[in-house]
Amino acid sequence: MAKPSSAALTPPDAYERLAIRVQKIINSTSAQKAKAALIFRLPDEPEDEWQRLLEEIAENDNVTLAYRDDGGVQIFWVVPKED
């Protein structure tokens, strides 16, 4: 009998759960149409993981982050036209 892979048994860590949640928001139909998404850190998400994710998002070309007074982060992006 084959052993199940240990990767399949390992639940996602805090950063992976955060990234999956934010990815769903960014990939939503309304966000894709607007080329913008508003995200917030949830109380149970570690601040350092949140900052790491924002830094990684900001590294992408054609992406702008706007930090709001209410703690939210508005993400805007432009899809470059192909020649």
Gaussian input, Z-matrix of N, CA and C with variables (Angstrom, degrees):
# hf/3-21g

backbone

0 1
 N
 C     1     B1
 C     2     B2     1     A1
 N     3     B3     2     A2     1     D1
 C     4     B4     3     A3     2     D2
 C     5     B5     4     A4     3     D3
 N     6     B6     5     A5     4     D4
 C     7     B7     6     A6     5     D5
 C     8     B8     7     A7     6     D6
 N     9     B9     8     A8     7     D7
 C    10    B10     9     A9     8     D8
 C    11    B11    10    A10     9     D9
 N    12    B12    11    A11    10    D10
 C    13    B13    12    A12    11    D11
 C    14    B14    13    A13    12    D12
 N    15    B15    14    A14    13    D13
 C    16    B16    15    A15    14    D14
 C    17    B17    16    A16    15    D15
 N    18    B18    17    A17    16    D16
 C    19    B19    18    A18    17    D17
 C    20    B20    19    A19    18    D18
 N    21    B21    20    A20    19    D19
 C    22    B22    21    A21    20    D20
 C    23    B23    22    A22    21    D21
 N    24    B24    23    A23    22    D22
 C    25    B25    24    A24    23    D23
 C    26    B26    25    A25    24    D24
 N    27    B27    26    A26    25    D25
 C    28    B28    27    A27    26    D26
 C    29    B29    28    A28    27    D27
 N    30    B30    29    A29    28    D28
 C    31    B31    30    A30    29    D29
 C    32    B32    31    A31    30    D30
 N    33    B33    32    A32    31    D31
 C    34    B34    33    A33    32    D32
 C    35    B35    34    A34    33    D33
 N    36    B36    35    A35    34    D34
 C    37    B37    36    A36    35    D35
 C    38    B38    37    A37    36    D36
 N    39    B39    38    A38    37    D37
 C    40    B40    39    A39    38    D38
 C    41    B41    40    A40    39    D39
 N    42    B42    41    A41    40    D40
 C    43    B43    42    A42    41    D41
 C    44    B44    43    A43    42    D42
 N    45    B45    44    A44    43    D43
 C    46    B46    45    A45    44    D44
 C    47    B47    46    A46    45    D45
 N    48    B48    47    A47    46    D46
 C    49    B49    48    A48    47    D47
 C    50    B50    49    A49    48    D48
 N    51    B51    50    A50    49    D49
 C    52    B52    51    A51    50    D50
 C    53    B53    52    A52    51    D51
 N    54    B54    53    A53    52    D52
 C    55    B55    54    A54    53    D53
 C    56    B56    55    A55    54    D54
 N    57    B57    56    A56    55    D55
 C    58    B58    57    A57    56    D56
 C    59    B59    58    A58    57    D57
 N    60    B60    59    A59    58    D58
 C    61    B61    60    A60    59    D59
 C    62    B62    61    A61    60    D60
 N    63    B63    62    A62    61    D61
 C    64    B64    63    A63    62    D62
 C    65    B65    64    A64    63    D63
 N    66    B66    65    A65    64    D64
 C    67    B67    66    A66    65    D65
 C    68    B68    67    A67    66    D66
 N    69    B69    68    A68    67    D67
 C    70    B70    69    A69    68    D68
 C    71    B71    70    A70    69    D69
 N    72    B72    71    A71    70    D70
 C    73    B73    72    A72    71    D71
 C    74    B74    73    A73    72    D72
 N    75    B75    74    A74    73    D73
 C    76    B76    75    A75    74    D74
 C    77    B77    76    A76    75    D75
 N    78    B78    77    A77    76    D76
 C    79    B79    78    A78    77    D77
 C    80    B80    79    A79    78    D78
 N    81    B81    80    A80    79    D79
 C    82    B82    81    A81    80    D80
 C    83    B83    82    A82    81    D81
 N    84    B84    83    A83    82    D82
 C    85    B85    84    A84    83    D83
 C    86    B86    85    A85    84    D84
 N    87    B87    86    A86    85    D85
 C    88    B88    87    A87    86    D86
 C    89    B89    88    A88    87    D87
 N    90    B90    89    A89    88    D88
 C    91    B91    90    A90    89    D89
 C    92    B92    91    A91    90    D90
 N    93    B93    92    A92    91    D91
 C    94    B94    93    A93    92    D92
 C    95    B95    94    A94    93    D93
 N    96    B96    95    A95    94    D94
 C    97    B97    96    A96    95    D95
 C    98    B98    97    A97    96    D96
 N    99    B99    98    A98    97    D97
 C   100   B100    99    A99    98    D98
 C   101   B101   100   A100    99    D99
 N   102   B102   101   A101   100   D100
 C   103   B103   102   A102   101   D101
 C   104   B104   103   A103   102   D102
 N   105   B105   104   A104   103   D103
 C   106   B106   105   A105   104   D104
 C   107   B107   106   A106   105   D105
 N   108   B108   107   A107   106   D106
 C   109   B109   108   A108   107   D107
 C   110   B110   109   A109   108   D108
 N   111   B111   110   A110   109   D109
 C   112   B112   111   A111   110   D110
 C   113   B113   112   A112   111   D111
 N   114   B114   113   A113   112   D112
 C   115   B115   114   A114   113   D113
 C   116   B116   115   A115   114   D114
 N   117   B117   116   A116   115   D115
 C   118   B118   117   A117   116   D116
 C   119   B119   118   A118   117   D117
 N   120   B120   119   A119   118   D118
 C   121   B121   120   A120   119   D119
 C   122   B122   121   A121   120   D120
 N   123   B123   122   A122   121   D121
 C   124   B124   123   A123   122   D122
 C   125   B125   124   A124   123   D123
 N   126   B126   125   A125   124   D124
 C   127   B127   126   A126   125   D125
 C   128   B128   127   A127   126   D126
 N   129   B129   128   A128   127   D127
 C   130   B130   129   A129   128   D128
 C   131   B131   130   A130   129   D129
 N   132   B132   131   A131   130   D130
 C   133   B133   132   A132   131   D131
 C   134   B134   133   A133   132   D132
 N   135   B135   134   A134   133   D133
 C   136   B136   135   A135   134   D134
 C   137   B137   136   A136   135   D135
 N   138   B138   137   A137   136   D136
 C   139   B139   138   A138   137   D137
 C   140   B140   139   A139   138   D138
 N   141   B141   140   A140   139   D139
 C   142   B142   141   A141   140   D140
 C   143   B143   142   A142   141   D141
 N   144   B144   143   A143   142   D142
 C   145   B145   144   A144   143   D143
 C   146   B146   145   A145   144   D144
 N   147   B147   146   A146   145   D145
 C   148   B148   147   A147   146   D146
 C   149   B149   148   A148   147   D147
 N   150   B150   149   A149   148   D148
 C   151   B151   150   A150   149   D149
 C   152   B152   151   A151   150   D150
 N   153   B153   152   A152   151   D151
 C   154   B154   153   A153   152   D152
 C   155   B155   154   A154   153   D153
 N   156   B156   155   A155   154   D154
 C   157   B157   156   A156   155   D155
 C   158   B158   157   A157   156   D156
 N   159   B159   158   A158   157   D157
 C   160   B160   159   A159   158   D158
 C   161   B161   160   A160   159   D159
 N   162   B162   161   A161   160   D160
 C   163   B163   162   A162   161   D161
 C   164   B164   163   A163   162   D162
 N   165   B165   164   A164   163   D163
 C   166   B166   165   A165   164   D164
 C   167   B167   166   A166   165   D165
 N   168   B168   167   A167   166   D166
 C   169   B169   168   A168   167   D167
 C   170   B170   169   A169   168   D168
 N   171   B171   170   A170   169   D169
 C   172   B172   171   A171   170   D170
 C   173   B173   172   A172   171   D171
 N   174   B174   173   A173   172   D172
 C   175   B175   174   A174   173   D173
 C   176   B176   175   A175   174   D174
 N   177   B177   176   A176   175   D175
 C   178   B178   177   A177   176   D176
 C   179   B179   178   A178   177   D177
 N   180   B180   179   A179   178   D178
 C   181   B181   180   A180   179   D179
 C   182   B182   181   A181   180   D180
 N   183   B183   182   A182   181   D181
 C   184   B184   183   A183   182   D182
 C   185   B185   184   A184   183   D183
 N   186   B186   185   A185   184   D184
 C   187   B187   186   A186   185   D185
 C   188   B188   187   A187   186   D186
 N   189   B189   188   A188   187   D187
 C   190   B190   189   A189   188   D188
 C   191   B191   190   A190   189   D189
 N   192   B192   191   A191   190   D190
 C   193   B193   192   A192   191   D191
 C   194   B194   193   A193   192   D192
 N   195   B195   194   A194   193   D193
 C   196   B196   195   A195   194   D194
 C   197   B197   196   A196   195   D195
 N   198   B198   197   A197   196   D196
 C   199   B199   198   A198   197   D197
 C   200   B200   199   A199   198   D198
 N   201   B201   200   A200   199   D199
 C   202   B202   201   A201   200   D200
 C   203   B203   202   A202   201   D201
 N   204   B204   203   A203   202   D202
 C   205   B205   204   A204   203   D203
 C   206   B206   205   A205   204   D204
 N   207   B207   206   A206   205   D205
 C   208   B208   207   A207   206   D206
 C   209   B209   208   A208   207   D207
 N   210   B210   209   A209   208   D208
 C   211   B211   210   A210   209   D209
 C   212   B212   211   A211   210   D210
 N   213   B213   212   A212   211   D211
 C   214   B214   213   A213   212   D212
 C   215   B215   214   A214   213   D213
 N   216   B216   215   A215   214   D214
 C   217   B217   216   A216   215   D215
 C   218   B218   217   A217   216   D216
 N   219   B219   218   A218   217   D217
 C   220   B220   219   A219   218   D218
 C   221   B221   220   A220   219   D219
 N   222   B222   221   A221   220   D220
 C   223   B223   222   A222   221   D221
 C   224   B224   223   A223   222   D222
 N   225   B225   224   A224   223   D223
 C   226   B226   225   A225   224   D224
 C   227   B227   226   A226   225   D225
 N   228   B228   227   A227   226   D226
 C   229   B229   228   A228   227   D227
 C   230   B230   229   A229   228   D228
 N   231   B231   230   A230   229   D229
 C   232   B232   231   A231   230   D230
 C   233   B233   232   A232   231   D231
 N   234   B234   233   A233   232   D232
 C   235   B235   234   A234   233   D233
 C   236   B236   235   A235   234   D234
 N   237   B237   236   A236   235   D235
 C   238   B238   237   A237   236   D236
 C   239   B239   238   A238   237   D237
 N   240   B240   239   A239   238   D238
 C   241   B241   240   A240   239   D239
 C   242   B242   241   A241   240   D240
 N   243   B243   242   A242   241   D241
 C   244   B244   243   A243   242   D242
 C   245   B245   244   A244   243   D243
 N   246   B246   245   A245   244   D244
 C   247   B247   246   A246   245   D245
 C   248   B248   247   A247   246   D246

   B1=1.4495
   B2=1.5262
   B3=1.3107
   B4=1.4678
   B5=1.5221
   B6=1.3125
   B7=1.4581
   B8=1.5218
   B9=1.3332
   B10=1.4669
   B11=1.5254
   B12=1.3015
   B13=1.4727
   B14=1.5247
   B15=1.3170
   B16=1.4607
   B17=1.5232
   B18=1.3233
   B19=1.4705
   B20=1.5268
   B21=1.3140
   B22=1.4556
   B23=1.5304
   B24=1.3139
   B25=1.4572
   B26=1.5255
   B27=1.3192
   B28=1.4559
   B29=1.5205
   B30=1.3248
   B31=1.4731
   B32=1.5338
   B33=1.3332
   B34=1.4686
   B35=1.5339
   B36=1.3369
   B37=1.4592
   B38=1.5368
   B39=1.3193
   B40=1.4670
   B41=1.5239
   B42=1.3194
   B43=1.4609
   B44=1.5289
   B45=1.3255
   B46=1.4674
   B47=1.5219
   B48=1.3386
   B49=1.4720
   B50=1.5244
   B51=1.3363
   B52=1.4595
   B53=1.5271
   B54=1.3206
   B55=1.4676
   B56=1.5286
   B57=1.3055
   B58=1.4663
   B59=1.5266
   B60=1.3306
   B61=1.4715
   B62=1.5265
   B63=1.3275
   B64=1.4651
   B65=1.5303
   B66=1.3285
   B67=1.4676
   B68=1.5311
   B69=1.3216
   B70=1.4642
   B71=1.5316
   B72=1.3172
   B73=1.4608
   B74=1.5215
   B75=1.3289
   B76=1.4691
   B77=1.5288
   B78=1.3131
   B79=1.4644
   B80=1.5270
   B81=1.3277
   B82=1.4563
   B83=1.5307
   B84=1.3048
   B85=1.4640
   B86=1.5231
   B87=1.3254
   B88=1.4690
   B89=1.5292
   B90=1.3270
   B91=1.4720
   B92=1.5179
   B93=1.3228
   B94=1.4616
   B95=1.5273
   B96=1.3079
   B97=1.4639
   B98=1.5281
   B99=1.3345
   B100=1.4621
   B101=1.5275
   B102=1.3307
   B103=1.4707
   B104=1.5368
   B105=1.3154
   B106=1.4637
   B107=1.5264
   B108=1.3255
   B109=1.4596
   B110=1.5224
   B111=1.3174
   B112=1.4580
   B113=1.5146
   B114=1.3402
   B115=1.4644
   B116=1.5301
   B117=1.3155
   B118=1.4623
   B119=1.5185
   B120=1.3301
   B121=1.4717
   B122=1.5218
   B123=1.3215
   B124=1.4574
   B125=1.5282
   B126=1.3277
   B127=1.4687
   B128=1.5290
   B129=1.3410
   B130=1.4648
   B131=1.5298
   B132=1.3275
   B133=1.4644
   B134=1.5286
   B135=1.3256
   B136=1.4730
   B137=1.5296
   B138=1.3213
   B139=1.4667
   B140=1.5233
   B141=1.3371
   B142=1.4649
   B143=1.5281
   B144=1.3272
   B145=1.4621
   B146=1.5259
   B147=1.3189
   B148=1.4659
   B149=1.5300
   B150=1.3211
   B151=1.4645
   B152=1.5255
   B153=1.3164
   B154=1.4720
   B155=1.5279
   B156=1.3184
   B157=1.4623
   B158=1.5300
   B159=1.3248
   B160=1.4618
   B161=1.5259
   B162=1.3310
   B163=1.4707
   B164=1.5216
   B165=1.3240
   B166=1.4567
   B167=1.5251
   B168=1.3165
   B169=1.4676
   B170=1.5229
   B171=1.3287
   B172=1.4681
   B173=1.5223
   B174=1.3326
   B175=1.4648
   B176=1.5292
   B177=1.3279
   B178=1.4609
   B179=1.5235
   B180=1.3278
   B181=1.4585
   B182=1.5256
   B183=1.3153
   B184=1.4637
   B185=1.5291
   B186=1.3374
   B187=1.4631
   B188=1.5192
   B189=1.3390
   B190=1.4610
   B191=1.5249
   B192=1.3212
   B193=1.4597
   B194=1.5227
   B195=1.3164
   B196=1.4650
   B197=1.5283
   B198=1.3299
   B199=1.4603
   B200=1.5242
   B201=1.3113
   B202=1.4619
   B203=1.5246
   B204=1.3231
   B205=1.4690
   B206=1.5320
   B207=1.3257
   B208=1.4619
   B209=1.5277
   B210=1.3405
   B211=1.4573
   B212=1.5138
   B213=1.3097
   B214=1.4549
   B215=1.5192
   B216=1.3108
   B217=1.4628
   B218=1.5195
   B219=1.3274
   B220=1.4617
   B221=1.5244
   B222=1.3182
   B223=1.4581
   B224=1.5256
   B225=1.3184
   B226=1.4600
   B227=1.5199
   B228=1.3168
   B229=1.4545
   B230=1.5153
   B231=1.3178
   B232=1.4494
   B233=1.5279
   B234=1.3038
   B235=1.4587
   B236=1.5285
   B237=1.3204
   B238=1.4734
   B239=1.5286
   B240=1.3114
   B241=1.4526
   B242=1.5188
   B243=1.3127
   B244=1.4563
   B245=1.5119
   B246=1.3348
   B247=1.4767
   B248=1.5019
   A1=108.61
   A2=117.45
   A3=121.79
   A4=110.14
   A5=114.61
   A6=119.86
   A7=109.58
   A8=117.56
   A9=118.72
   A10=109.18
   A11=116.00
   A12=118.76
   A13=109.53
   A14=116.13
   A15=119.90
   A16=111.11
   A17=117.20
   A18=120.30
   A19=110.20
   A20=117.19
   A21=121.00
   A22=110.94
   A23=117.63
   A24=121.57
   A25=113.16
   A26=116.63
   A27=120.11
   A28=109.79
   A29=116.78
   A30=117.90
   A31=109.74
   A32=116.81
   A33=118.87
   A34=110.41
   A35=115.50
   A36=118.74
   A37=109.61
   A38=116.51
   A39=121.67
   A40=111.58
   A41=116.77
   A42=119.92
   A43=111.08
   A44=117.03
   A45=120.72
   A46=111.50
   A47=117.14
   A48=120.47
   A49=110.25
   A50=116.54
   A51=121.50
   A52=110.41
   A53=116.66
   A54=120.98
   A55=111.16
   A56=117.80
   A57=121.43
   A58=110.13
   A59=116.89
   A60=120.83
   A61=110.76
   A62=117.17
   A63=121.53
   A64=110.44
   A65=116.90
   A66=120.55
   A67=110.50
   A68=117.63
   A69=120.95
   A70=110.85
   A71=116.83
   A72=120.80
   A73=110.12
   A74=116.37
   A75=121.20
   A76=111.14
   A77=117.21
   A78=121.33
   A79=113.67
   A80=117.93
   A81=119.71
   A82=110.21
   A83=115.53
   A84=121.30
   A85=111.39
   A86=116.99
   A87=119.64
   A88=111.96
   A89=117.38
   A90=120.32
   A91=110.96
   A92=117.16
   A93=120.20
   A94=111.26
   A95=116.24
   A96=120.45
   A97=111.00
   A98=116.31
   A99=121.57
   A100=112.69
   A101=116.75
   A102=122.68
   A103=109.95
   A104=113.75
   A105=121.61
   A106=109.03
   A107=115.26
   A108=120.66
   A109=108.55
   A110=115.93
   A111=122.08
   A112=107.74
   A113=115.69
   A114=120.04
   A115=109.95
   A116=114.26
   A117=122.49
   A118=108.13
   A119=115.86
   A120=120.68
   A121=107.53
   A122=116.30
   A123=120.99
   A124=109.33
   A125=117.75
   A126=120.64
   A127=114.82
   A128=117.92
   A129=119.81
   A130=113.26
   A131=118.19
   A132=121.40
   A133=109.61
   A134=116.90
   A135=120.38
   A136=111.91
   A137=115.90
   A138=122.00
   A139=111.61
   A140=118.18
   A141=119.86
   A142=111.58
   A143=117.43
   A144=120.47
   A145=110.55
   A146=116.63
   A147=122.18
   A148=110.18
   A149=116.63
   A150=120.76
   A151=110.91
   A152=116.53
   A153=121.04
   A154=110.74
   A155=116.55
   A156=120.51
   A157=110.68
   A158=117.64
   A159=120.84
   A160=111.46
   A161=116.74
   A162=120.43
   A163=110.67
   A164=116.55
   A165=119.96
   A166=111.70
   A167=117.22
   A168=120.59
   A169=109.53
   A170=116.79
   A171=121.62
   A172=112.76
   A173=117.84
   A174=121.42
   A175=112.68
   A176=117.57
   A177=121.26
   A178=111.13
   A179=115.05
   A180=120.09
   A181=109.40
   A182=116.20
   A183=123.58
   A184=113.67
   A185=117.01
   A186=121.66
   A187=108.75
   A188=115.73
   A189=121.98
   A190=108.54
   A191=116.57
   A192=121.81
   A193=108.90
   A194=116.56
   A195=122.12
   A196=107.41
   A197=115.58
   A198=121.25
   A199=108.97
   A200=116.67
   A201=122.32
   A202=110.93
   A203=115.61
   A204=121.43
   A205=112.59
   A206=117.07
   A207=120.08
   A208=113.12
   A209=116.79
   A210=120.92
   A211=113.75
   A212=117.41
   A213=121.32
   A214=111.11
   A215=114.86
   A216=121.44
   A217=107.11
   A218=115.25
   A219=120.84
   A220=107.26
   A221=115.82
   A222=121.80
   A223=107.79
   A224=116.02
   A225=122.07
   A226=107.98
   A227=117.38
   A228=119.79
   A229=110.41
   A230=113.80
   A231=122.14
   A232=106.99
   A233=115.31
   A234=120.05
   A235=106.67
   A236=117.39
   A237=119.00
   A238=111.10
   A239=114.73
   A240=119.78
   A241=109.12
   A242=115.85
   A243=120.24
   A244=109.22
   A245=115.16
   A246=119.47
   A247=111.92
   D1=133.98
   D2=-178.16
   D3=-76.22
   D4=142.29
   D5=176.78
   D6=-81.13
   D7=139.85
   D8=175.70
   D9=-67.34
   D10=146.11
   D11=-179.36
   D12=-69.10
   D13=143.44
   D14=-178.97
   D15=-66.95
   D16=-27.07
   D17=178.81
   D18=-65.29
   D19=-35.15
   D20=-179.34
   D21=-69.28
   D22=-25.45
   D23=-178.46
   D24=-90.62
   D25=-13.24
   D26=-177.28
   D27=-84.54
   D28=116.76
   D29=178.47
   D30=-68.89
   D31=155.12
   D32=179.89
   D33=-62.22
   D34=143.40
   D35=177.91
   D36=-79.18
   D37=179.86
   D38=-175.62
   D39=-58.56
   D40=-41.85
   D41=-179.24
   D42=-66.23
   D43=-43.30
   D44=179.49
   D45=-63.10
   D46=-41.37
   D47=178.10
   D48=-63.30
   D49=-42.57
   D50=178.32
   D51=-62.48
   D52=-46.81
   D53=-178.90
   D54=-62.65
   D55=-41.18
   D56=178.77
   D57=-63.65
   D58=-43.32
   D59=-179.84
   D60=-62.08
   D61=-47.18
   D62=-178.65
   D63=-67.84
   D64=-37.88
   D65=178.19
   D66=-60.49
   D67=-40.30
   D68=178.15
   D69=-62.35
   D70=-39.83
   D71=178.91
   D72=-64.96
   D73=-48.08
   D74=-178.41
   D75=-64.54
   D76=-36.16
   D77=-177.78
   D78=-84.08
   D79=-2.50
   D80=-179.94
   D81=-62.79
   D82=153.64
   D83=-178.58
   D84=-57.45
   D85=-44.80
   D86=-177.66
   D87=-66.13
   D88=-39.55
   D89=178.26
   D90=-67.30
   D91=-41.59
   D92=179.65
   D93=-64.37
   D94=-37.80
   D95=178.89
   D96=-66.76
   D97=-42.03
   D98=-178.54
   D99=-83.10
   D100=-15.05
   D101=-172.83
   D102=54.40
   D103=42.47
   D104=179.74
   D105=-159.57
   D106=150.26
   D107=177.22
   D108=-148.16
   D109=145.64
   D110=176.60
   D111=-109.92
   D112=123.83
   D113=-179.37
   D114=-123.83
   D115=151.95
   D116=176.98
   D117=-133.31
   D118=148.20
   D119=172.81
   D120=-80.65
   D121=131.63
   D122=176.65
   D123=-80.01
   D124=153.02
   D125=-176.82
   D126=-56.14
   D127=-30.72
   D128=-178.14
   D129=-89.01
   D130=2.26
   D131=179.71
   D132=-93.74
   D133=129.22
   D134=-177.53
   D135=-62.27
   D136=137.07
   D137=179.96
   D138=-58.80
   D139=-40.81
   D140=-178.17
   D141=-66.27
   D142=-36.42
   D143=177.26
   D144=-68.61
   D145=-37.41
   D146=177.03
   D147=-61.53
   D148=-46.70
   D149=179.53
   D150=-64.09
   D151=-39.85
   D152=177.70
   D153=-60.22
   D154=-45.55
   D155=-179.98
   D156=-62.99
   D157=-44.62
   D158=179.80
   D159=-62.20
   D160=-39.87
   D161=177.71
   D162=-63.00
   D163=-41.60
   D164=-179.96
   D165=-67.85
   D166=-37.87
   D167=176.71
   D168=-64.50
   D169=-43.91
   D170=-176.72
   D171=-65.26
   D172=-23.29
   D173=180.00
   D174=-69.44
   D175=-17.17
   D176=-177.62
   D177=-74.47
   D178=139.72
   D179=175.55
   D180=-64.53
   D181=148.72
   D182=175.30
   D183=65.79
   D184=22.09
   D185=178.07
   D186=-120.78
   D187=135.06
   D188=178.60
   D189=-124.91
   D190=135.85
   D191=175.03
   D192=-109.06
   D193=133.97
   D194=175.89
   D195=-121.05
   D196=117.14
   D197=-178.53
   D198=-85.46
   D199=126.26
   D200=-176.38
   D201=-98.64
   D202=156.29
   D203=179.82
   D204=-63.31
   D205=-26.07
   D206=-178.17
   D207=-85.38
   D208=6.54
   D209=178.13
   D210=94.79
   D211=-10.30
   D212=178.49
   D213=-76.92
   D214=162.26
   D215=175.81
   D216=-127.92
   D217=120.95
   D218=176.90
   D219=-90.95
   D220=126.79
   D221=178.43
   D222=-107.64
   D223=127.57
   D224=176.12
   D225=-120.16
   D226=145.74
   D227=175.53
   D228=-144.23
   D229=156.16
   D230=177.52
   D231=-120.72
   D232=134.51
   D233=176.46
   D234=-95.86
   D235=111.87
   D236=-178.32
   D237=-65.07
   D238=143.20
   D239=177.68
   D240=-77.82
   D241=139.39
   D242=178.36
   D243=-82.87
   D244=145.63
   D245=179.20
   D246=-74.52

